[in-house]
């Protein structure tokens, strides 16, 4: 028996690769933020103070562009 579908998600017209690229882009952004958090945690309290940060605000600082105001 033959089946036909209009479901575009099963077509091989590049949709798969667009979704893969979007997912990889999201991964790279997340990885970059994690690396930034790690680098900031490696700094001394004095270095953080010079930047106007405290340890408990590092994540807020790194993700500040995603917070709703």
C-alpha positions in Angstrom: 0.0 0.0 0.0 1.3 3.5 -0.8 0.9 6.4 1.5 1.1 10.1 0.6 1.6 12.9 3.0 1.6 16.7 2.8 3.6 16.9 6.0 6.5 19.3 5.2 8.5 18.1 8.1 9.2 14.8 6.3 10.4 16.4 3.1 14.1 16.5 2.3 14.0 20.1 1.0 16.5 21.5 3.6 14.1 21.9 6.5 16.1 19.3 8.4 19.3 21.2 7.9 17.7 24.5 8.9 16.6 22.9 12.1 20.0 21.4 12.7 21.7 24.7 12.1 19.3 26.5 14.5 19.9 23.8 17.1 23.7 24.1 16.7 23.5 27.9 16.9 21.6 27.6 20.2 24.2 25.1 21.5 27.0 27.5 20.6 25.3 30.4 22.3 24.7 28.3 25.5 28.3 27.0 25.4 29.6 30.6 25.1 27.5 31.7 28.1 28.7 28.7 30.2 32.3 29.6 29.3 31.7 33.2 30.3 30.3 32.1 33.7 33.3 29.8 34.3 35.7 32.6 33.5 34.0 35.0 35.8 33.9 32.4 38.7 37.7 32.0 38.2 38.2 35.7 39.0 39.0 36.9 42.5 36.4 38.8 44.5 38.5 41.9 44.1 38.5 41.5 40.3 34.8 41.0 40.3 34.3 44.1 42.5 36.3 46.1 39.9 33.8 45.0 37.3 30.9 45.9 39.6 29.9 42.3 40.2 29.5 39.9 43.1 29.6 36.1 42.8 25.9 35.8 43.4 25.2 38.1 40.4 27.4 36.4 37.8 24.6 34.4 36.2 22.4 37.5 36.1 25.2 39.4 34.5 25.8 36.8 31.8 22.1 36.3 31.0 21.1 40.0 31.4 20.0 40.3 27.8 17.4 37.6 28.3 15.7 39.0 31.4 12.4 40.8 31.1 12.4 44.3 32.5 
